[in-house]
Structure formats: C-alpha cells, structure tokens
C-alpha cells in the first residue's frame, strides 16, 4: 500500500519556472538546463519503480516515497522506503545508461558510455549512510532494535550494464536491476521470522509522515540569479507573448489578440516558486504589470487566499493545488530531457 505518494519534486518545479522566466540569452541557462535534465532523469527512474512495486501485497508492504527526515541537526533523504512488520528497505534509484563499474576499492561509480568515462559518487556509500541514519531515527523515535534495515541500489534502466571492481566481489545483494526487485524483496521476507506488532508499525508510519519535511530553498540563490533577471508579466496561453495587457477585467495579447480570464494564475504560480508564497498588492502589480491597486486587490481576493495584516500592510499567501497541470511532467518532457542522460 502506498502511504506517501510520489510527486514532482519541488526543486524540479522551481527549476522549470526559472527557465521559463529567464531571457533566452541568459548565460546561466545551459547550467540550469543541465541540472533540470539530471533531476528529471532521476525522477523518471524513481517513477519507473511503480510497476515492479505494484506486485507487492498491499496489505503487507507499506511504501513511502520521497522522505526527508531529521537526523540531529541535519536531514537525510530516501527515494523510497518499504516497511513491513519484518523489515525496512531503502531503495536508492539510479537512472544512468551505459556500463556501470562499481569500484569498491576507491568507492566510486564509473560510467562508460560511447567510449567515454564519467565518475559519479558511489551510491553504495550513500545507501549505507542512509541505513545508519534510519536506524538512528528508529532508536530516537520508537526505541526499536529488532527491525532490520536493508538497502538496495536499484538501476532503473534495464539496458544498463553492471560490473564490479574487483570482479570477484559479489554485490548482487546490494545492486540490482529494477525488474528483479519483487524477487529480492520476497527473498528478504522469507528469510526473516520475527515481526513487530501492528501497533508499533502504525506508530512508525505515523511518525515518518509527521516528521517528513520538504526542503525549501531559494532557486535564485541556488543558481546565483538576480531577481531583476526574472521576466515579469503574464504569458499569452496561445503564442507565449509577454506581457499580456489587462483590459476590461481580462487579459489581452497585443500580438495575437486573444483574451484570457485566468492568464494571471500561471504567472502567480511562477511567482510563488521563484520569489516566495507571500505577496502584497504592490508586488502583484509590479509582477503582472497592473497599474490599478483596486484591480490587484480584486485579483487577489478572487483567489480566496490566506492573508495577514490590513490595508497597505496586508500580505497574501499564494497556495496552489498539487494537481495543477503546470506541476506535471509528462512522458514527452521526460523523453526529451533524458535522451542524453
């Protein structure tokens, strides 16, 4: 049973909005595109686990995606965590093509593709660290010692080769292809006899969901982008012209002449991702190129947003549903972004 659904990571949504709002000749665009491609490929790899995980008994196996949990004064992240009354299993997914050499001598991952070598951090080190951190989390929150913690590095692309350095070392219990995941989980399940109680399992799940904390960070700071570089205004939904004009309670495109009642919604969503969820009347006017404070107030009030303060000090909190179409990454986007990963 999936207890915490996978969703498009906030960092991907922020990076997409940033690319959408930068001038086409901005010098940071190649760097931002490279980061976005890599993160979308990672997300696609994680999403590819949905099919093999669907074979698990949803009454016995409980799945939580995208966890970020406290570990003393820092946090640790887990792509996918599977919980049963017998064990906990961490899945670290890698969506990398080519031939992968797991170098156990120097603790690195070497990818060979098209005759070229590329070195990555070793995911084995990563999952071992995550296992230690999860055990500490268990001990700090539920005082549990008899729930084993396992971990797999899951290679999501079935055409990716796996080799080990030196070759005599067996990592088949640690590094696996996606399609073998149900079999490996069944082997672990059959090897363990002891179980924790239903009550304790429910408590663990409740605490995991409660303590999960999504990372919030400024995308502008991440790429050292000035706010003045961000393109403002509402885009035309037909021809992408920027900015639209506000005329008689609607948005009008000076280029293709179409009108739109809701073009400001996507613009405000971009604002929340790039500049923060708090917005004032003046900030809305500046961002949407609206001259009238009355018009700005009407737009904000129509959204039924939470607000604090009064008059000129009133601040609204931008909230958008997660199912919003501008937060979805479709298959075509994935395929185009991941072609060279």
C-alpha positions as CSV (number, residue, x, y, z in Angstrom):
1,X,0.0,0.0,0.0
2,X,1.4,3.4,-1.0
3,X,1.1,5.6,2.1
4,X,3.0,8.6,0.7
5,X,2.6,9.3,-3.0
6,X,5.4,10.3,-5.2
7,X,5.1,13.8,-6.6
8,X,7.1,16.0,-8.9
9,X,9.9,17.3,-6.6
10,X,9.6,21.0,-5.7
11,X,13.1,21.6,-7.0
12,X,12.1,20.4,-10.5
13,X,9.1,22.7,-10.5
14,X,11.2,25.6,-9.4
15,X,13.8,25.0,-12.0
16,X,11.3,24.7,-14.8
17,X,9.7,28.0,-13.7
18,X,13.1,29.6,-13.6
19,X,13.9,28.6,-17.2
20,X,10.5,29.8,-18.3
21,X,11.2,33.2,-16.7
22,X,14.7,33.9,-17.9
23,X,15.7,35.8,-21.2
24,X,16.7,33.3,-23.9
25,X,20.2,34.7,-23.9
26,X,20.8,34.4,-20.2
27,X,24.3,33.0,-19.5
28,X,23.1,30.6,-16.8
29,X,20.6,28.8,-19.0
30,X,23.0,25.9,-20.0
31,X,23.8,25.2,-16.4
32,X,20.2,25.3,-15.3
33,X,19.1,23.1,-18.2
34,X,21.8,20.5,-17.3
35,X,20.6,20.5,-13.7
36,X,16.9,20.1,-14.8
37,X,17.8,17.3,-17.2
38,X,19.6,15.4,-14.4
39,X,16.8,15.8,-11.9
40,X,14.1,14.8,-14.3
41,X,16.0,11.7,-15.3
42,X,16.3,10.9,-11.6
43,X,12.6,11.4,-11.0
44,X,11.8,9.3,-14.1
45,X,14.0,6.5,-12.6
46,X,12.1,6.7,-9.3
47,X,8.8,6.6,-11.1
48,X,9.8,3.5,-13.0
49,X,9.6,1.5,-9.8
50,X,5.9,1.9,-9.7
51,X,5.4,-1.2,-11.9
52,X,7.5,-3.7,-10.0
53,X,6.3,-2.4,-6.6
54,X,2.8,-3.0,-7.8
55,X,3.4,-6.7,-7.5
56,X,3.8,-6.4,-3.7
57,X,0.9,-7.4,-1.4
58,X,-0.6,-4.0,-0.4
59,X,-1.8,-5.5,2.9
60,X,1.7,-6.5,4.0
61,X,4.0,-3.9,2.4
62,X,3.8,-0.2,3.0
63,X,5.5,2.3,0.7
64,X,6.6,5.8,1.3
65,X,8.2,7.9,-1.4
66,X,10.4,11.0,-1.1
67,X,11.1,11.1,2.6
68,X,13.2,13.7,4.2
69,X,13.8,13.1,7.9
70,X,15.7,14.8,10.7
71,X,19.0,13.4,11.8
72,X,20.2,15.5,14.8
73,X,20.9,19.0,13.3
74,X,20.6,17.9,9.6
75,X,18.3,15.9,7.4
76,X,18.6,12.7,5.3
77,X,16.6,11.8,2.2
78,X,15.2,8.4,1.0
79,X,13.9,7.9,-2.5
80,X,11.6,5.1,-1.5
81,X,11.1,3.3,1.8
82,X,9.3,0.0,2.1
83,X,8.1,-1.1,5.5
84,X,6.7,-4.4,6.8
85,X,6.4,-6.0,10.2
86,X,9.6,-7.8,9.4
87,X,12.0,-5.2,8.0
88,X,12.6,-1.8,6.5
89,X,14.0,-1.5,2.9
90,X,15.6,1.6,1.5
91,X,15.7,2.0,-2.3
92,X,18.1,4.4,-3.9
93,X,17.3,4.6,-7.6
94,X,19.8,5.4,-10.3
95,X,18.7,6.2,-13.9
96,X,22.0,6.0,-15.7
97,X,22.7,4.5,-19.1
98,X,25.8,2.8,-20.3
99,X,28.0,0.3,-18.5
100,X,28.4,1.0,-14.7
101,X,31.5,-0.1,-12.9
102,X,31.1,-0.1,-9.1
103,X,34.6,0.5,-7.9
104,X,34.8,-0.9,-4.4
105,X,38.4,0.0,-4.0
106,X,38.1,3.7,-4.4
107,X,34.4,3.9,-3.6
108,X,33.2,5.4,-6.8
109,X,30.9,4.7,-9.7
110,X,32.4,4.8,-13.2
111,X,30.0,5.1,-16.1
112,X,31.3,4.1,-19.6
113,X,29.1,5.3,-22.5
114,X,30.1,5.8,-26.1
115,X,33.7,5.2,-25.2
116,X,33.8,7.9,-22.6
117,X,34.3,7.6,-18.8
118,X,32.4,9.6,-16.2
119,X,32.8,9.3,-12.5
120,X,29.9,9.6,-10.0
121,X,29.8,9.4,-6.2
122,X,29.3,5.8,-5.1
123,X,25.7,5.1,-4.3
124,X,26.7,2.2,-2.1
125,X,28.2,4.7,0.3
126,X,25.0,6.7,0.1
127,X,22.6,3.8,0.9
128,X,24.9,2.6,3.8
129,X,24.8,6.0,5.3
130,X,21.0,6.2,4.8
131,X,20.7,2.8,6.6
132,X,22.7,4.1,9.6
133,X,20.6,7.3,9.7
134,X,17.3,5.4,9.5
135,X,18.4,3.1,12.4
136,X,19.3,6.2,14.4
137,X,15.9,7.7,13.6
138,X,14.2,4.4,14.8
139,X,16.2,4.4,18.0
140,X,15.4,8.1,18.7
141,X,11.7,7.9,17.9
142,X,10.4,4.4,18.6
143,X,13.2,2.7,20.5
144,X,13.2,-0.3,18.2
145,X,16.1,-2.6,17.8
146,X,14.6,-5.7,16.2
147,X,13.5,-4.3,12.8
148,X,16.3,-5.0,10.3
149,X,17.1,-2.2,7.8
150,X,18.1,-3.3,4.3
151,X,19.0,-1.2,1.3
152,X,19.3,-1.6,-2.5
153,X,20.8,0.5,-5.2
154,X,18.2,0.0,-8.0
155,X,19.3,0.5,-11.6
156,X,16.1,1.6,-13.3
157,X,17.2,1.3,-16.9
158,X,17.0,-2.5,-17.9
159,X,19.7,-1.9,-20.7
160,X,22.3,-0.6,-18.3
161,X,25.2,-3.0,-17.6
162,X,26.5,-3.6,-14.1
163,X,30.1,-4.6,-13.4
164,X,32.1,-4.8,-10.2
165,X,35.7,-3.7,-9.4
166,X,37.4,-6.0,-8.4
167,X,35.3,-8.6,-10.3
168,X,35.4,-11.3,-7.6
169,X,33.3,-9.2,-5.2
170,X,29.6,-10.1,-5.1
171,X,27.3,-7.1,-4.9
172,X,24.2,-8.9,-6.2
173,X,22.5,-8.5,-2.8
174,X,23.1,-4.7,-2.9
175,X,22.9,-3.6,-6.6
176,X,20.0,-4.8,-8.6
177,X,18.0,-4.1,-11.8
178,X,14.5,-2.7,-11.4
179,X,12.8,-5.8,-12.7
180,X,14.3,-8.1,-10.1
181,X,13.1,-6.0,-7.2
182,X,10.0,-8.1,-6.3
183,X,12.1,-11.3,-6.2
184,X,14.7,-9.7,-4.0
185,X,12.1,-8.4,-1.6
186,X,10.4,-11.8,-1.4
187,X,13.8,-13.4,-0.5
188,X,14.2,-11.0,2.3
189,X,10.7,-11.5,3.5
190,X,11.1,-15.3,3.6
191,X,14.5,-15.1,5.4
192,X,13.0,-13.3,8.5
193,X,10.8,-14.9,11.1
194,X,10.4,-12.2,13.8
195,X,7.8,-9.5,13.5
196,X,7.0,-6.3,15.2
197,X,3.4,-5.6,16.2
198,X,0.8,-3.9,14.1
199,X,0.5,-1.2,16.7
200,X,4.3,-0.4,16.5
201,X,4.3,-0.5,12.7
202,X,1.4,2.0,12.6
203,X,3.3,4.2,15.1
204,X,6.4,4.2,12.9
205,X,4.4,5.1,9.8
206,X,2.6,7.9,11.6
207,X,5.9,9.4,12.8
208,X,7.5,9.1,9.4
209,X,4.7,11.0,7.8
210,X,4.7,13.6,10.6
211,X,8.4,14.3,10.6
212,X,8.8,14.3,6.8
213,X,10.0,17.8,5.8
214,X,10.1,19.0,2.3
215,X,13.2,21.1,1.6
216,X,12.6,24.8,0.9
217,X,15.3,26.8,-0.7
218,X,15.6,29.8,-3.0
219,X,16.1,28.7,-6.6
220,X,17.5,32.2,-7.4
221,X,20.2,31.7,-4.7
222,X,21.0,28.2,-5.9
223,X,22.0,29.5,-9.3
224,X,23.0,33.0,-8.2
225,X,20.4,34.7,-10.3
226,X,19.4,38.3,-9.6
227,X,15.7,38.9,-9.1
228,X,15.9,41.7,-11.7
229,X,16.8,39.0,-14.3
230,X,13.3,37.4,-13.9
231,X,10.8,38.2,-16.7
232,X,7.6,39.6,-15.3
233,X,4.1,39.6,-16.6
234,X,1.5,37.0,-17.7
235,X,2.4,34.9,-20.7
236,X,-0.1,34.5,-23.6
237,X,-1.5,31.0,-23.5
238,X,-1.7,30.8,-27.3
239,X,1.5,32.4,-28.6
240,X,3.6,32.9,-25.4
241,X,3.9,36.6,-25.9
242,X,5.0,38.5,-22.7
243,X,3.5,40.5,-21.1
244,X,-0.3,40.4,-21.6
245,X,-2.3,43.6,-21.1
246,X,-5.1,44.0,-18.5
247,X,-8.1,45.3,-20.3
248,X,-11.7,45.4,-19.0
249,X,-11.3,42.6,-16.5
250,X,-9.5,40.3,-18.8
251,X,-6.0,39.7,-20.2
252,X,-5.4,40.6,-23.9
253,X,-2.4,39.6,-26.0
254,X,-1.1,42.6,-28.1
255,X,0.4,40.1,-30.6
256,X,-2.3,37.5,-31.4
257,X,-5.2,39.4,-29.9
258,X,-6.7,36.5,-27.9
259,X,-8.1,37.2,-24.5
260,X,-7.9,35.1,-21.3
261,X,-9.6,35.3,-17.9
262,X,-7.0,33.3,-16.0
263,X,-3.6,34.0,-17.5
264,X,-2.6,35.5,-14.2
265,X,-2.9,32.1,-12.4
266,X,0.2,30.6,-14.1
267,X,2.1,33.9,-13.6
268,X,1.3,33.8,-9.8
269,X,2.3,30.2,-9.6
270,X,5.7,31.1,-11.1
271,X,5.9,33.9,-8.6
272,X,5.4,31.5,-5.7
273,X,8.1,29.1,-7.0
274,X,10.7,31.8,-7.7
275,X,10.1,34.6,-5.3
276,X,8.1,33.0,-2.4
277,X,4.5,32.4,-1.5
278,X,4.0,35.8,0.3
279,X,2.8,38.6,-1.9
280,X,1.4,42.1,-1.4
281,X,-0.8,44.3,-3.6
282,X,2.2,46.3,-4.8
283,X,4.2,43.2,-5.5
284,X,1.4,41.7,-7.6
285,X,1.0,45.0,-9.5
286,X,4.7,45.1,-10.3
287,X,4.9,41.4,-11.3
288,X,1.7,41.4,-13.5
289,X,2.1,44.9,-14.9
290,X,-1.1,46.1,-13.4
291,X,-1.4,49.8,-12.7
292,X,-4.6,49.8,-10.5
293,X,-4.4,48.8,-6.9
294,X,-8.1,48.1,-7.0
295,X,-7.6,45.6,-9.8
296,X,-4.8,43.9,-7.9
297,X,-7.0,43.6,-4.8
298,X,-9.8,42.2,-6.8
299,X,-7.5,39.6,-8.4
300,X,-6.1,38.6,-5.0
301,X,-9.5,38.4,-3.3
302,X,-10.9,36.3,-6.1
303,X,-8.4,33.6,-5.1
304,X,-9.6,33.3,-1.5
305,X,-6.0,33.3,-0.2
306,X,-5.0,33.4,3.5
307,X,-4.0,36.9,4.5
308,X,-2.4,38.8,7.3
309,X,-2.2,42.5,8.2
310,X,-4.5,45.2,7.0
311,X,-4.6,47.9,4.3
312,X,-1.2,48.6,2.8
313,X,0.4,46.0,5.2
314,X,-1.8,43.2,4.0
315,X,0.1,40.2,2.8
316,X,-1.5,37.2,0.9
317,X,-0.2,33.6,0.9
318,X,-0.2,32.0,-2.5
319,X,-1.5,28.5,-2.4
320,X,-1.9,26.2,-5.5
321,X,-3.2,22.6,-5.5
322,X,-0.7,19.9,-6.2
323,X,-2.7,18.5,-9.1
324,X,-2.3,21.8,-11.0
325,X,-1.3,21.0,-14.6
326,X,1.7,23.2,-14.5
327,X,3.2,20.9,-11.9
328,X,3.1,17.8,-14.1
329,X,5.9,16.5,-16.2
330,X,4.6,14.3,-19.0
331,X,6.2,11.5,-20.8
332,X,7.2,13.6,-23.8
333,X,9.1,16.0,-21.5
334,X,10.8,13.1,-19.8
335,X,11.9,11.5,-23.0
336,X,13.3,14.8,-24.4
337,X,15.1,15.7,-21.2
338,X,16.5,12.2,-20.6
339,X,17.8,11.4,-24.1
340,X,21.4,12.1,-23.2
341,X,21.5,11.1,-19.6
